[in-house]
Amino acid sequence: MEERLENPRLRGCRQEGAAVRFDEEGGGLFYRLNGKLLEGYSYLLADVENKEDYAVCLNIGFWEDQEDKNCDLFIAVGVLPRLKTTVCVPLSYLNGQTLFGPRRPGILKTVVKGNRINPERLTAVAIALPPSHSQTALVVSNVRLSTEEPEMDMDLTALVDNLGQYAGKDWPGKTASPEASIRYLLSLREEARQFLTRHEDSFFGARDIQFEATGYFRLEREGERHWLVTPDGRGFFSSGMDCVRPHSPGPWDHEGNDRDFPVENVKRAFGDEWNEAWSEITKYRLIQWGINTVAAWSDHDFARSSKIPYVAMLNHFPTTTASIYRDFPDVFSQEYEERSREYARQLEEYRDDPWLIGYFMSNEPNWAFVDRLNLGYELLRNPGELASKKKLTEFLQARYPNLAELNRSWGTTAGEYEDLFKLGDFPAISDAGMADLEAFSRALIKEYIRVPAQALKQADPHHLNLGIRYAYISSPDLYSGSEYFDIFSINCYEKTCNKAVEEVYSHVRMPVMVGEFHFGAIDRGLPATGIRGARDQANRGKAIRRYIEEAAAQPYCLGVHYFQLNDQPFLGRFDGENYNIGLVDVCNREYPEVAAPLAEANKRLYSLRRGIEKPVSEPVDYIPAIFY
């Protein structure tokens, strides 16, 4: 069963024949939507054809009230260039429990952003585009509600050549053939071997900045300036590369098989020695670029053997059978304590390794993507059996002399404390009650950090706890529990990280590390920029240099890690990202316009750190990003 949505109002776009042309500032097609109309339907569908040579990010926005404000929730969906497909949005996404949707034919990454919505209060839905570097033409048709998910069978493999490159265009540096790839890689390995025979391994600290040596990386403060200190006592700033690994696979067919073109291309050149050859080439390149840290999600064996300082991304952050919200566990349960101890055991292999700087506990937890999330409120409305509910009851009993006082403050009529957990899916709570729940939200987050952090320190007292790597600070509550970190970490996809680092430092008064940043362009073989866009490869290089140099000069920042070594697959990685963000392409060719400024920035790390030199001031031509 289906019902068409018709007669949209166009804002920031205009009809041109069958297509809709969107302004550079962005725009959308707005449809009236009575919430009761959703009853009995499970999906919102729209047929979409991207007429451009670059990917687009569709934003499917939903409003509870008027359209003159930002939407309450939207689903970002990536669509490949020159492709016709059907966008499918499960209406179950409106409950806010989902962050990332599954891959669908012809669709790249799907991300749900915003706060959960009461379907009965829906007033509008829009199919929109964010600002772009140019006007964008799409064909949008047959927008409809449906009871069934559409059946689609699309073979996209012809979009790439036998090296994994986009077959639809040429660009400077595109590899002409498998034979050309082999010649290039053989020559590069010989170059790497000659360099590595002369290279002497070190911790890459500043030669003229000496502190006490303890045998492990540690922290030091020199006036207002914070330092990492190498095991041999040298001052250190971490300039890292994420995902230093040969693999960059992506889904390939309807049987669930992947293709890993970067590995296939290296194997074609080196046969059974491919991993050894890749390791030699990669170590050579990292040193040439001035990279002094093998950062998160890197190949385990390479990180442990490369004799370059590295960080560990811990796996399997403790969960519980029942969660409070998304992936936020029942942190006051015995189960959480037990799983935290199990989780901490993975540090045993690293305990005595002097090359390890420290470990990240987790990365970008899903629950922390919701702005000003009140976990206490989510606990109150959660129908499950949760140990944290008992703690909330005790917390409220300590705040109020009796239940009658709480009812007067909250505007509720609970006869027992247990009744507070039976107020329904959208309980009406006074501002005072919400403030109580916000205070308990901070207690939940503190426990979320404390329990595993203490288990980790017991398992490994030598190395630094580098924190959680929040995607961004969606609420001041995320600072709760920071006393159990040695360094507070964030991922920061801004033009520079200075403002974000200063904001974090003002709250936690501890040094900060940036776990991810990047810049991408669409002038070569990939159709999306990633989270920050630059006009071309030259401006990518300028942007990266500016970011690193400004961070190195920032006294509270101890390191920035670039995401990532490899470009992503044209047809998308496991979740659909297909960004031009690598230092090397699918054929393991570096982008020289990017590599040279990166190396120049890293040469200047310690003169920048001490204020001897100033960060580069060359202007950068940024463009609106294409990402999903």
C-alpha positions in Angstrom: 0.0 0.0 0.0 1.3 3.5 -0.9 0.2 7.1 -0.7 1.7 9.8 -2.8 2.9 13.1 -1.3 2.3 15.9 -3.9 2.4 19.6 -4.6 5.6 20.5 -2.7 6.5 24.1 -2.0 10.0 24.8 -3.5 12.4 26.9 -1.5 16.0 27.6 -2.7 15.4 25.6 -5.9 13.4 25.7 -9.1 11.9 23.3 -11.6 13.8 22.9 -14.9 11.9 20.3 -16.9 12.0 17.0 -15.0 14.8 18.2 -12.8 14.9 20.5 -9.8 17.9 22.8 -9.7 19.1 23.7 -6.2 20.8 27.0 -5.4 24.4 27.0 -4.1 22.9 28.1 -0.7 20.8 24.9 -0.6 17.1 24.4 -0.7 14.3 21.9 -0.6 11.0 20.5 -1.6 8.5 20.9 1.4 5.5 18.6 1.8 2.7 19.0 4.3 2.4 15.9 6.4 -0.3 15.2 8.9 1.1 12.9 11.6 -2.0 10.7 11.4 -1.3 10.1 7.8 1.7 7.9 8.8 -0.5 5.4 10.6 -0.1 2.0 8.9 2.9 3.0 6.9 6.5 2.0 7.5 8.6 3.9 4.9 9.0 7.2 3.2 10.2 6.6 -0.4 11.4 9.0 -3.1 12.9 8.2 -6.6 16.0 10.4 -7.1 18.4 10.8 -10.0 21.6 12.7 -9.4 22.5 14.6 -12.6 25.9 15.8 -11.4 29.4 14.4 -11.6 29.8 14.6 -7.8 27.8 12.9 -5.0 25.1 14.6 -3.2 23.9 14.5 0.4 20.1 14.5 0.6 18.6 15.7 3.9 15.2 14.3 4.6 13.9 16.6 7.3 10.9 16.2 9.6 9.1 19.0 11.6 6.8 18.7 14.6 5.8 22.3 14.4 6.3 25.1 11.9 8.8 25.0 9.0 10.2 28.4 9.9 12.7 26.8 12.3 15.3 24.1 11.8 13.8 20.6 11.5 13.6 18.5 14.6 15.2 15.4 13.0 16.7 14.7 9.6 18.2 11.8 7.8 21.3 12.5 5.7 21.6 10.1 2.7 24.5 10.0 0.2 23.7 9.4 -3.5 26.4 8.6 -6.1 26.9 10.8 -9.2 25.0 10.2 -12.5 22.8 7.6 -10.7 19.0 6.9 -10.4 17.9 5.2 -7.2 15.1 5.0 -4.6 15.8 6.7 -1.3 14.1 4.6 1.5 13.6 6.1 5.0 12.2 3.7 7.6 9.7 5.7 9.8 11.1 3.9 12.8 14.0 6.3 12.6 11.8 9.0 14.1 12.2 7.4 17.6 15.8 8.7 17.6 17.3 5.3 18.6 19.1 4.8 15.3 22.2 6.8 14.3 23.5 4.9 11.2 21.2 3.2 8.7 22.2 0.2 6.6 23.5 0.3 3.1 20.8 0.1 0.4 21.3 -0.3 -3.4 22.5 2.9 -5.0 22.7 4.6 -1.5 25.8 5.5 0.3 26.0 6.4 4.1 22.7 7.1 6.0 22.9 9.1 9.2 20.0 10.1 11.5 20.5 13.4 13.3 18.4 15.4 15.8 16.0 14.6 18.5 13.3 11.9 18.5 9.9 12.9 17.2 6.3 12.2 18.3 4.8 11.1 15.0 1.4 12.4 16.0 2.7 15.9 16.0 4.4 15.8 12.5 3.5 18.7 10.3 6.0 18.6 7.4 8.7 16.7 5.6 11.3 18.1 3.2 13.7 16.6 0.7 16.6 19.1 0.8 20.2 19.7 -0.1 22.7 21.6 2.1 24.9 24.4 0.6 27.1 23.3 -2.2 30.1 24.6 -4.3 27.7 25.0 -7.3 24.1 24.7 -8.3 22.9 21.0 -8.3 20.4 19.3 -10.5 18.3 16.4 -9.2 15.2 14.6 -10.5 13.0 14.0 -7.5 9.8 12.0 -8.2 7.2 9.7 -6.7 7.5 10.8 -3.1 5.3 8.4 -1.2 4.5 6.6 2.0 4.7 2.8 1.8 4.0 -0.3 3.8 6.8 -2.1 2.0 10.5 -1.6 1.4 11.2 -1.4 -2.3 13.0 -4.2 -4.1 16.1 -3.0 -5.9 18.8 -4.8 -7.8 21.6 -2.6 -9.0 25.0 -3.6 -10.3 27.4 -0.7 -9.8 30.6 -2.5 -10.5 31.0 -1.0 -14.0 31.5 2.4 -12.3 35.1 1.4 -11.4 38.0 0.0 -13.5 40.1 -3.0 -12.7 42.3 -0.9 -10.3 39.3 0.4 -8.3 39.5 3.9 -9.9 36.4 5.7 -11.0 35.9 4.8 -14.7 33.8 7.8 -15.5 36.5 10.5 -15.8 40.2 11.1 -16.1 42.4 13.3 -13.8 46.1 14.1 -13.3 47.8 11.2 -11.6 45.3 8.5 -12.6 47.1 5.2 -13.1 46.8 4.1 -16.7 46.9 0.3 -16.3 47.8 -2.5 -14.0 51.3 -2.7 -15.6 51.8 1.0 -14.8 50.8 0.3 -11.2 53.3 -2.5 -10.9 56.2 -0.4 -12.3 55.4 2.4 -9.9 55.2 0.2 -6.8 58.3 -1.7 -7.6 60.3 1.6 -8.0 58.7 3.0 -4.8 59.8 -0.1 -2.7 63.3 0.2 -3.9 63.4 3.9 -2.9 61.9 3.0 0.5 64.5 0.3 1.1 67.4 2.5 0.3 66.1 5.1 2.8 65.4 2.7 5.6 68.9 1.2 5.5 70.2 4.6 6.5 67.4 5.5 9.0 67.9 5.3 12.7 64.8 4.7 14.8 63.9 7.2 17.5 60.9 8.4 19.5 60.8 11.6 17.3 61.0 14.0 20.3 62.5 17.5 20.2 66.3 17.1 20.4 66.8 20.2 22.4 63.8 19.9 24.9 64.8 17.7 27.7 62.7 16.5 30.7 63.0 13.6 33.1 63.0 10.2 31.3 60.8 7.5 32.8 60.8 4.8 30.1 57.2 5.6 29.0 55.4 8.4 27.5 54.1 10.8 30.1 52.8 14.4 30.6 54.7 17.6 31.6 53.7 21.2 32.1 56.0 24.1 31.4 54.3 27.2 32.5 51.1 27.4 30.4 52.4 25.0 27.8 51.7 21.3 28.1 53.9 18.6 26.7 54.0 14.9 26.0 57.4 13.5 27.0 59.0 10.6 25.2 60.4 7.6 27.1 63.9 9.1 26.8 62.7 12.5 28.1 62.3 14.6 25.0 59.4 17.0 24.5 56.9 15.6 22.0 53.9 16.8 20.0 51.9 14.0 18.4 51.3 14.5 14.6 49.5 11.3 13.7 48.0 9.4 10.8 44.8 7.3 11.4 44.1 4.0 9.7 47.7 3.2 8.7 46.8 -0.1 7.1 46.9 -1.7 3.7 43.2 -2.6 3.6 40.4 -0.3 2.4 37.6 -2.7 1.4 34.1 -2.0 0.3 30.9 -4.0 -0.5 31.0 -5.3 -4.0 28.0 -7.6 -4.8 24.6 -8.7 -3.6 26.2 -11.9 -2.1 27.9 -9.8 0.6 31.4 -10.0 -0.9 33.9 -7.2 -0.6 36.6 -5.9 -2.9 39.8 -4.5 -1.4 41.5 -2.8 -4.4 44.4 -1.3 -2.5 45.5 -4.7 -1.4 44.8 -6.3 -4.8 47.0 -3.6 -6.4 49.9 -4.2 -4.0 49.6 -8.0 -4.3 49.7 -7.7 -8.1 53.2 -6.1 -7.8 54.7 -8.1 -4.9 52.9 -11.4 -4.7 53.4 -13.2 -1.4 55.7 -10.4 -0.1 52.9 -7.8 -0.5 52.5 -7.1 3.2 56.3 -6.7 3.8 56.5 -4.4 0.8 53.6 -2.3 2.0 55.1 -2.0 5.4 58.4 -0.8 4.0 56.8 1.7 1.7 54.5 3.0 4.4 57.1 3.5 7.1 59.3 5.3 4.5 56.4 7.6 3.6 55.3 8.4 7.2 58.9 9.4 8.1 59.2 11.5 4.9 55.9 13.2 5.8 57.1 13.9 9.3 54.4 11.8 10.8 55.5 10.7 14.3 52.5 8.7 15.5 50.8 5.7 14.1 47.3 6.6 15.2 43.9 4.9 15.7 42.6 1.9 13.7 46.1 1.2 12.3 47.4 -2.3 11.4 48.2 -3.9 14.7 51.4 -5.6 13.5 52.7 -2.5 11.7 52.0 -0.3 14.8 53.8 -2.7 17.1 56.8 -3.3 14.9 57.4 0.0 13.0 59.4 1.7 15.7 57.3 4.8 15.4 55.3 5.9 18.5 51.7 4.7 18.3 48.3 4.9 20.1 45.9 2.0 20.7 42.2 2.1 19.9 40.6 -0.3 22.4 38.0 -2.6 21.2 34.6 -3.6 22.7 33.8 -0.8 25.1 31.7 -2.5 27.8 28.1 -2.9 27.0 25.1 -4.3 29.0 22.3 -6.6 27.9 19.8 -3.7 28.3 20.8 -0.2 27.4 19.5 3.2 28.6 19.6 4.9 25.3 21.2 3.8 22.0 24.6 2.4 23.0 24.7 3.9 26.5 24.8 1.0 28.9 23.3 0.3 32.3 26.3 1.8 34.1 25.2 1.1 37.7 24.8 -2.6 37.0 27.0 -5.4 38.2 27.2 -6.5 34.5 28.8 -3.2 33.6 31.5 -3.7 36.2 32.2 -7.3 35.1 32.4 -6.4 31.4 34.7 -3.4 32.2 37.2 -5.8 33.8 37.0 -8.1 30.8 37.5 -5.1 28.5 40.6 -3.9 30.4 42.4 -7.2 29.9 43.3 -6.2 26.3 45.9 -3.8 27.7 48.0 -6.6 29.0 49.9 -7.0 25.7 50.8 -3.3 25.7 51.7 -2.9 29.3 55.5 -2.8 28.9 55.8 -1.3 25.4 57.6 2.0 25.5 56.5 2.9 21.9 52.8 3.1 23.0 51.8 6.7 23.9 48.5 5.7 25.3 45.0 4.3 24.5 41.7 5.7 23.5 38.8 4.1 25.4 36.3 4.4 22.6 35.4 6.5 19.6 32.3 8.7 18.9 29.7 6.9 21.0 26.3 7.0 19.3 24.5 8.4 22.3 26.7 11.5 22.4 25.6 12.7 18.9 22.3 14.0 20.3 22.6 17.7 21.3 22.0 18.3 25.0 20.8 14.7 25.5 19.2 14.2 29.0 20.1 10.6 29.8 18.2 10.9 33.1 15.0 11.6 31.1 15.8 8.7 28.7 16.2 6.4 31.7 12.8 7.6 33.1 11.0 6.7 29.9 12.8 3.4 29.3 10.5 0.5 30.0 13.3 -2.0 30.6 14.6 -3.5 33.9 17.7 -1.4 34.6 19.8 -1.2 37.7 20.4 2.5 37.1 16.7 3.1 37.9 17.4 2.1 41.5 20.2 4.7 41.6 18.0 7.4 40.1 15.4 6.6 42.8 18.1 7.0 45.5 19.3 10.2 43.9 15.8 11.7 44.0 15.2 10.5 47.6 18.4 12.4 48.6 17.1 15.6 46.9 13.5 15.6 48.2 12.3 14.9 51.8 9.3 13.0 50.5 7.5 12.0 47.3 4.9 14.7 47.8 7.5 17.4 47.5 8.9 15.8 44.4 5.4 15.7 42.8 4.9 19.3 43.6 8.3 20.2 42.0 7.9 17.9 39.0 4.1 18.5 38.3 3.5 14.7 38.7 1.1 12.6 40.7 3.2 9.5 41.4 1.9 7.4 44.3 5.2 5.5 44.6 8.7 6.2 43.2 8.2 3.3 40.8 5.3 5.2 39.3 7.8 7.8 37.9 9.0 5.1 35.5 5.4 4.6 34.2 4.7 8.1 32.9 4.7 7.0 29.3 6.9 7.5 26.2 6.8 11.3 26.3 6.4 12.1 30.0 5.5 15.7 30.8 8.0 16.9 33.4 8.4 20.4 34.8 11.6 22.4 34.3 12.7 21.7 37.8 12.2 18.0 37.2 14.2 18.1 34.0 17.0 19.9 35.9 17.0 17.0 38.4 17.2 14.5 35.6 20.0 16.5 33.9 22.0 16.3 37.2 21.6 12.6 37.2 22.6 12.5 33.5 25.9 13.8 34.6 26.2 11.1 37.3 25.5 8.5 34.6 28.2 9.8 32.3 30.7 10.0 35.2 30.0 6.3 36.0 30.2 5.5 32.3 33.9 6.7 32.4 34.9 5.8 35.9 34.2 2.1 35.9 36.2 1.1 32.8 38.9 3.8 33.3 39.8 2.5 36.7 39.9 -1.1 35.4 42.3 0.1 32.6 44.6 1.8 35.0 44.8 -1.3 37.2 45.6 -3.4 34.1 48.2 -0.9 32.8 49.6 1.8 35.1 52.3 2.9 32.6 50.4 4.4 29.7 48.2 7.4 29.2 44.4 7.3 29.1 43.6 9.4 26.0 39.8 9.6 26.6 36.7 8.8 24.5 37.3 10.8 21.3 33.8 12.4 21.3 32.7 13.4 17.8 32.1 16.9 19.3 30.9 18.4 22.5 27.1 18.0 22.1 26.5 18.9 25.7 28.6 20.2 28.7 27.6 17.0 30.4 30.2 15.2 28.3 32.9 16.8 30.5 31.6 14.6 33.4 34.1 11.9 34.3 37.1 13.7 32.7 39.0 13.4 36.0 39.6 9.7 35.1 41.4 10.7 31.8 45.0 11.8 31.4 44.2 13.6 28.2 40.7 14.7 27.0 40.2 13.8 23.3 37.8 15.0 20.7 37.5 14.7 16.9 37.4 18.1 15.4 36.4 18.7 11.7 36.8 22.5 11.7 39.1 24.7 9.8 41.4 24.7 12.9 41.0 23.1 16.3 42.0 26.1 18.3 38.5 27.2 19.4 37.4 23.7 20.3 40.6 22.9 22.2 40.3 26.2 24.2 36.6 25.5 25.0 37.4 22.0 26.3 40.4 23.2 28.3 38.3 25.9 29.9 36.1 23.1 31.4 38.5 20.3 32.2 41.8 22.1 32.7 43.7 19.2 31.2 45.5 18.9 27.8 43.6 17.9 24.7 44.3 15.6 21.8 42.4 15.7 18.5 41.8 12.2 17.3 40.5 13.0 13.8 40.5 15.8 11.2 40.6 15.9 7.4 40.1 17.9 4.3 39.0 16.5 0.9 38.3 17.7 -2.7 36.5 16.5 -5.8 39.0 17.4 -8.5 40.4 13.8 -8.7 38.8 10.4 -8.6 36.3 10.5 -5.8 33.0 12.3 -5.7 32.8 13.6 -2.1 35.1 15.7 0.0 34.5 14.3 3.5 33.5 16.5 6.4 35.7 19.5 5.4 36.0 20.5 1.7 38.7 22.3 -0.2 38.7 23.6 -3.8 41.4 21.2 -5.0 44.4 19.1 -3.9 46.6 22.2 -3.5 44.1 23.7 -1.1 43.8 20.4 0.7 47.5 20.6 1.4 47.3 24.2 2.5 44.3 23.4 4.8 46.1 20.5 6.5 49.3 22.5 7.0 47.3 25.3 8.6 45.5 22.9 10.9 48.6 21.2 12.2 50.7 24.4 12.6 47.9 26.2 14.5 47.5 23.1 16.8 51.2 22.8 17.5 51.3 26.5 18.5 48.3 25.9 20.9 49.7 25.4 24.4 46.8 23.1 25.5 46.9 20.8 22.5 49.2 17.7 22.6 48.5 16.3 19.2 46.3 16.1 16.1 45.8 12.9 14.0 44.8 13.1 10.4 42.0 10.8 9.2 43.2 8.9 7.1 46.1 7.3 5.1 44.0 5.8 2.2 41.3 7.3 0.1 38.0 5.5 0.6 36.5 3.2 -2.1 34.5 4.9 -4.9 31.5 2.7 -4.2 31.8 3.3 -0.5 33.3 1.5 2.5 31.2 -0.7 4.8 28.9 2.3 5.8 29.0 4.1 2.4 31.6 6.8 3.0 33.6 7.4 -0.3 35.7 10.5 0.5 38.8 11.9 -1.1 40.6 12.2 2.2 43.7 10.0 1.8 47.3 10.9 1.5 47.4 8.1 -1.1 44.8 7.0 -3.7 43.5 3.5 -4.4 46.7 2.7 -6.4 48.9 3.8 -3.5 50.0 7.0 -5.3 50.5 9.9 -3.0 48.9 13.3 -3.6 52.1 15.5 -3.9 50.2 18.7 -3.5 49.0 17.4 -0.1 52.1 15.5 1.1 54.6 18.4 0.6 52.7 20.9 2.9 52.1 18.2 5.4 55.8 17.5 5.6 56.6 21.2 5.9 54.2 21.6 8.8 55.8 18.7 10.6 59.3 20.0 10.2 58.2 23.1 12.1 56.4 21.4 15.0 58.8 22.3 17.8 59.7 25.8 16.7 55.9 26.5 16.5 55.4 24.8 19.9 57.9 27.2 21.6 56.7 30.3 19.7 59.9 30.7 17.8 57.9 30.6 14.5 54.3 31.5 13.7 51.7 29.3 12.0 51.4 29.8 8.2 48.9 32.5 7.2 48.5 31.6 3.5 44.7 31.7 2.6 42.9 28.5 1.8 40.0 28.1 -0.6 37.5 26.1 1.3 34.3 24.8 -0.3 31.1 23.5 1.2 31.7 19.9 2.1 30.0 16.9 0.5 29.7 14.2 3.2 27.0 12.0 4.7 
